[in-house]
Amino acid sequence: MAVSQSLAGAPALSRARRWALLFTVAAGLLLVTLDNSVLYTALPTLSEALAATPAQALWIINAYPLVMAGLLLGAGTLGDRIGHRRMFLIGLVVFGLASIVAAYAGSAAQLIGARALLAVGAAAMMPATLALIGLSFHDPRERTMAIAIWGSVSLVGAALGPIIGGWLLQHFWWGSVFLVNVPVVVVAFVATLVLAPEGQRDHSRPWDLWSSLLALAALSGLVLAIKSWIAAPPAYAVGAAALLLAAVAGYAFVRRQRRLPYPLLDFSVFQNPAFLAGTLSAVFTLFALAGLQLVTTQRFQLVAGFSPLHAGLLVSVAALGSLPSALLGGSLVHRLGLRPLIAGGLGIGAVGVAVVAFGFPLGLGWVIAGMAITGFGMGAAISVASAAILKNVPAHRAGMASSVEEVSYEFGGLLAVALLGSLSAALYGAFLPATGLPDAAREGFVQAVHVARQSGPEPWFAQATAAYDRSYRIVLWVVAVVLAVGAIVTGRLLRGRAGSREGAADRVK
C-alpha cells in the first residue's frame, strides 16, 4: 500500500527506532501472509478433526482471502482518517482474538467464521504496515531498502507457512497453527506502542463502507458460483443465484465508483496496458503458487503418506525458488523491461508446473525440479509487478494502485482455492467406478482415507487413489495452461514497452 498520508509533521525517528519499527510491522505482515498458506499442510488434519465436508474444507481456506480482498480497497482510506498507527494496533487485536477463537473452534462452521474474523484484522494491518514505513523513513534510499525488505516478507511467509504448519502439527494439536500467532501479536502490539509515530490524520477523503461491502458481496457471489457449478453433483440453482448476486453487486460497485468524488477504484487506470499487465501478473502468480501448494500438499500427505512437515518442505521449494529471481528481477528491469520478466516469468512457471504434472508418477525428483522451476518463473514476475502497477499511474493515484495490487494477489489465491479445490473434488468423484466403493469414500478422498484406516486394506481404495491421482494431474495441467495464457496475454499487453516510468503517468488521466 503506497503511503497516502503526508509526511509533514511526522517525527524524525532515530535510526535504531525506525529499523526496529520496520521489523515490527514486518512481523505483522508475516502473520498475514503465513495465514494464507499455513493451512495447506494442516487441511487434511483439520478436515478429519472437525468432520468437515470437502466444501467446508475449501471455505476454511477461502474465507480468509475472500474477506480480506473485499475490505482491502477501503482499509487504506480508513487508516488515513483514524491514523495508521491506530489502524495497525486495531488489526493486531482483532487478529489475535480471532486466532484464539480459531484455535478452539469446535466445528467447521466456527472455524470458517474465525477465519473471516482473522481476515478483518489482516485487512486493517496490511495497508498500515507500508504507511508506517513511509512515515518513519524519510531518506529516499533508506525508504527504498525498507520497502524492499517489506516486500520480501510476503515471499518468506509463502515459503514458511506450509513448513511451520507441518512442524506444529507434528508436535502439537491442530489448534497450534492459529495459537502460534498470539505471542507475535502481543510483542508487535507493545513494540508498536513504543516505536510507531502517530502521524497526521486526513479527514478530507471519506471512508466508504458501502463500496467495501459491495466488493465483498461481488467476490463472495463469484466464489460461491464457481464452487456450486464445479461441485459433484453441481448445484446449478445455487450457482445461478450466486452469480446473479455477484453481477448485481459488481454493477452497483462500478456505478458507485463512477459517481463518487473519491472512488475506491478508478477504472480508467486499467486503460494503461502496463498497469493492466502488472495487475494480471499478480493474479496469475498467486493463482499458480496457491493452487500448486494446495493440491500438492493434499496429494502427498493423503497418497504418498508424507507427514505435514515433509509436505510443507516439498511445496516450499516453489516459494524458495522464487527468491533469487525476485531479487534479480528488480535489478534487471531497467535493462530488460517489463515484458521479458512478466511474460517470460509466467511462461517459465508454466513449464515448471508441466514438469510436475508429467513427472510426479516418475519420482519425487521431478516434482522438486518442477517446483523450483515454477518458483523461479513466478519470482521474476512478482519482482516487477509492483513496478508495472505503481509506476504507470499518476502520483495522486498511487495509494489506490497499491490497493489494486494487494487485492490482485488476494484474488489470485482466492480464485485458485475456489476453482482448483472444487475442480479436484469434482474430478475425483467423476473418475470413481460406478460400484464397489463405500458411500463415504465418494464424498471425498479424505473420507476415503478415513474409511480405509478403519476397515483396513481394501481393493476399492486402490481405485480411489487412482482417481485422486488422475484428478491431481489434470489440475496441474490446468494451472500450466492458465500460466501459459497469462504469458501470452501479458506479452501482448507489454509489446514494445520497456517499462520505464517516463511518460507513464501521462497515459492515465
N, C-alpha and C positions, 0 to 999 in steps of 0.2 A: 504494500500500500504506500504510494508516494505521500510525502508529507504535505498536507494541505494547510497546516497551521503555520502562521508566521513565526519566524524565529525572533522577531523583535521582542525584547523584554525577557527572553529565555535566559536563565542564568548561565554564566560560563563555569562549567564544571572542571574540576581538576582532572588530569589525565587518568589517575588511578580510579576516580569515581566514575568517569564516563565509560571506561573499559569494563569496570565491574558491572555497570548497568547493562552494557551490551550482553554480557554473559547471562545476566538475569532475564532479560527479555528473550534471549535465545533459548533459555530453559523453558519459558512459556511456549515459544514456537515449537520446540521439540516435543512437548506434551501434545500439542495439537496434531503434529504430523505423525507421531507414534500411534495415536489412537485411530488413525486412518488405516494402519497396516498391522497393528498388534494382534487383531482378531483373526487374521488369515490363518495362522497356525492354531489358534485357540478354537476355531469354529466347530470342528468335529467334537471336541470335548464339551463345549457349551451346548451343542445340539443334543448330545446324549444326556447331559446332566439335567437340562431343563425340558427334555422331551419335546424339543422344537421341531415343527414340520419343516420341510425344505423351504417353503415360502417364508416362514418366520425366521429361519436362519439367515436368509438374504436380507430381510428387513432389519435384523440385528446389526448387520454391517451398514446397510444403506441409510438408516435413519440419521446417522451422523453426517455424512457428506450432503445429504438432501437438505436438512435443516440449515446447515452452515452455508451452503450455496445460496439458499433463499434469503438469508439475513445479511450476508457479507456486503451487498451493494449499499445498504443503508447504515451499516455499522460505523463506517468512517465518518459520515456526517454527524452521527450521534456523538462520536468521540470529539469532534470539533466543538460541539455545543457544551458538553459537560466536562471536557478535559480528557486527554488520552491517558493520563496517569490514573485518574479515577476509573476510566473505562477498563484499563488493564487489571486494576485491582478487583473490580466487579466480576470481570471474566474469570479471574483466578478463583474467587469464592464460589461462583456457580459451578465451575469445572471441578473443584474439589468436592463439593457436596454431591454433585452428580456421580462422581467416581465412587463415593461411598454407597450411594443408592444402587449403582450398577453392580458393585461387588457382592451385595447381599440380596440381589433380586431373586425372588422365589419362583418366577415364571418367565417364559419368553416374552410375554407382553410387558411385564415390568421392566425387563432389560431393554426392550425397544424404546420404552418411554425414557429410561435413564440415558440411553444413547442420544436421544433427541435433546435432552437437557444438557448433556455434555457439549453438543453442537452449539447451543446458545452461548455457553461460556467461551467456546473456541472462537465463535464469530465475534465476540466482544474483544477478545485478546488479539486476534491476528492483525487488524489494521493498526491497533495501538502499539504493537511491537516496533514497527518501522517508523511510526510517528515519533515515538520516544527517542529513537536513534537520531532522527533529524533534529530534534530539539536539543540533543546533548552534544552532537558532533558538529561543530561549526566550521572546522577546517575541511575544505573540499576533498583533499587527499585522504584524510582520516575517515571522513564520512564514506567515501567510496570503498575503502577497505572494510569498514564496519558493515556496510550493506552486503559486500561480497561474503563476509563470514555469515551474516544473517541468511543469505540465500543458500549457502551450502548446508545449513541446518536441515532444510527440507529433505535433501538427498540422504543425509545421515539418518534422519528419522525413518525414511522409507527403508533403509538398509537394516537399521537396528530393530524396528518394530517386530518383524517375524522372529528375530533371534531372541529378543527379550521375552516375547510371548512364549516361545518354545522353552526357554530356560525356566521361566516361572512355573509353567505347567509341569515341568519335570520334577520340580522340588516342592511345589505348593498346590493349593486347590485353585480352581479356575478364577475365583474372585480376585486373586492376587494380581491379575493383569490390569485390573482397574484400581485396586487399592494402592499399588505402587505409585500412582500419581499424587497421592495425598502429601507425603513428605516433601516432594518437589514443590507442590503448591504452597505449602507453609513457608518454606525457605524463600521462594520467589516473592511471596507477599511481603514478608518482613524486609527483604532486600529492596523491593520497590519503594516501600515507605521511606526507607533511609536514603536511597540513591536517586530516585527519579525526580526531575524538576516538575513543577506544577504546569508551567506553560500558560499561554493565554487561551481564553475560550472565545470562540467565534459564533455569535448568535445571529449573524446575518443570513445564513442559509438554514432553512427549516429542515427538521428531520421528518421524512415522510414515511410513517409506519405503513400506510396503505400500500405503497409501492412494494415494500418488502413482503407484505402478506400476499399480494397478488403474484409476485415472483415465486414465492414458496408454493402457492396453490398450483401454479402452472407446472412447476417441476414435479410436484407430487402426483398430479394427474398423469403426466407423461410417464413417470416411472411405473405407476400402477397399471397403466395401459400396456406397457411393454411386458410386465410380469404376467398380466392376465392373459394376453394373447399367446405368449410363448409357453404358458403353463401346460401341464399334461394332467387332465384334459384342459383345453383352452376355455377360458371364461369370456366368451365374446361379448356378452351383455355388459359385464363389469368393465371390460376393456373399452367398449364404446362409450360408456358413461364417463370413465376416467379421461378418455381423450377429449370428450366434449368439455369437461371441466378444464383441462389444460388449454384448449383452444379459447374458451371464453375468458379465462383468467389471463392468458397471454395477450389476447386482443385488448382487454381492459388495461393491462400493464403498458403496452405500447401506446395506446391512446392517451393514458395519463401522463406518460413521459413527454409526449409531444405538446401537452398543454401546460406543463409545469415550467415556471421560470428557472428553476434549478432542478432539472431531472436527475434521477439516479443514473440513468443511462441515456446518452445522446447517440442515437443510432447512426448519425452521419459519420461517426468515426470509422464505421465498418466499410465506408466507401474507399478508404485508403487500402490498397492491396497488401502492403507490407504489414499494416496493423492487423488486417484480417488473417494473413498468413501466420503471424505470431500467435494470435488467439487460437486458430485451428491447431497449431503445433502444440500448444499447451493441452488442448483437449485430447489429441491423438496420443501424445506421450503418456499422459496419466491413464488413458484408456488401456494402453498396452501394458504398462507396468502393473497397474492394479489388477487387470484381468489375468495376466500371467501369474502373478503371485497368488491370487485367489485360487485358481483352478489347479495350479501345480502343488501348492501345499496340501490341498484336499486329496489329490490323487496319490501322492507319495506317502501320506500318512495312512490312508484307507486301504490302498492296494499293496504298496511296497513295504508297509509296516514301519515306516520311519517314525521316530519319536518327534514330538512337536519341535524340539530343538534342532534336530537334524533337518527337518523340513524347512525350518526358518533359515538355517545356514544355506540351504540349497537355493532358495529364492532370493536371498540377499545378494547372491552373485550378480544379479541384474542391476540392483541399485549400486553396489560397489563398483561394478564395471562402468557405471555412468560417471563416476567422479573424475577419472583422467580426462575424458573428452569434454566434460563440463568445464574443467579448468582451462583446457587448451582452447576451447571454442571462444571464450571471452577474449582471449588474447589474439586470436586469428581472424575475428570477424571483420576488422578493418582492412585486412589483406584479401580475404576470400569473399566477403559479402555474406548476406543472409542466405541466399539460395543454396549453396553447397552444404551449409551446416544444417539448415532446417530440412529441406527436401532430401538431401543426402543422408542426414541422420535418420530420418524416418525410413528411407529405403534400406539402410543398413539394419535398422531394427526389424524390418520385415524379413530380411534374410535370416537374422538370428532366431526369430520365432519359428521360421520354416525349418531351421536346423533342429530345434527342439521337437517339432511335430514329426519330422522324418526320422530322427534318431533315437527317440526315447525307448522304442522297443529294442534297440540295438545295444544300449548300455548307458550308464549314468554319465559317462564322459561326454557323450553327445549333448545331453541336457545341460551340463555345466558349460560346455563351449557355446551352445546356443544362447544361454542366459547371458554370458559375458558379451557376446556379440550384440545382443539386443540392448544391453545396458550401455555399451559404447555408443551405439547409434542414438539412443534416447538422450544421453548426456549431451551430445553435440546439439541436438535440437533444443533441449531445455536451456542450454547455456546462453542462447541468443534470443529466446522467445521474449524475454523481458525487454531486450533492446528493441526488437521489432515492434513491440507494443508501445513502450514508453517514449521512444524516440520518433514516433510517427503521429504524434498528436501535439497540438499547441500546449504551451506550458500550463495554461489555466485549466486544462482538462487532464492533467497528469494524475490527479487523485482518482478520478473516475476510471482512467485507463488501468491503473493498478488494481482497482476493484474488479474490472473485467478480467484481468489476468488471474486473480485469485479464484474468481468464480469459475473460470475456464478449467483450471486444474481440478477443482472440486467436482465440476460437472463431468469431466473425463473419467474420474474414478467412480462417480455415481453411475454413469452410463455403463461402465464395464461390469459392475456388480449386478445391475439390473438386467442387462442384456445377456451377458455371458453366463452368469449364475443361473438364470432362468433357462437359457438355451441348453446348458449342460444337463440340468434336471430333466428337461423335456426330451432330449435325445436319449438319455439313459432309459427312460420309460419306453420310448419308441423302439429301441433296439432289443428289448427283452423278449424272450419267446412267449408265445401266447399262453402256454400252460407250463405247469411244473414248478412254479415259484410260489412261496408263501405270499399272502396279500400284503403283509408288512414290508416285504422286500421290494414290492412295486412302488411303494410310496417314495423311496429314495435310497441311494446306496448306503447312506449312514444307517438307515433302518435295516438294510440287508446285512451289513456287518454285525449289527447288534443281534439280529436273529441267528446268524451263523455262529456267533460266540456262545449263544445259549444252547443251540442244538448240536453243535459240533460240525465237523466237515460234511458237507452235503454236495452232491453233483450240481445242484442248481446254482450254488454260489459261484462256480466257475463261469457259468453263463452270465450271471450278474456282473462279475468282474470284467468279462469280455465286453459287455455292453457299456460299462462305465469307461473303460479304456478307449473304446471307439468314440464315445461322446467327447472325451478329453481331447483326442486327436483332432476331431472336427473343430472344436472350439479354438484350438491353437491355429488351425488354418484360417479360421475367421479373423483372428487377431492379425495374422500375417497379411491377409488381403486388405483389411482396414488400414494397416500401416502403409501398404503399397499405394492404396488410393490416396492416403494423406500425402505421400511423397509426390504423387502426380499433381494433385490439386495445389499444394503449396509451391511446387516448382513452377507451375503456370502463373500463379499469382506474383511470384518474385522474378519472373523472367525479365532480364535487363536491369534489375535493381541491385545496386551494390550494398544497399542497406545503410548508407551514410545518413547523417541527420540533416545535412544541408537541404533546405527546401522542403523537408518533410512536413513541417508544421504548416507550411503554406498550402499543402494539398488538402488539408482537412479544415474546413471552415464551418 
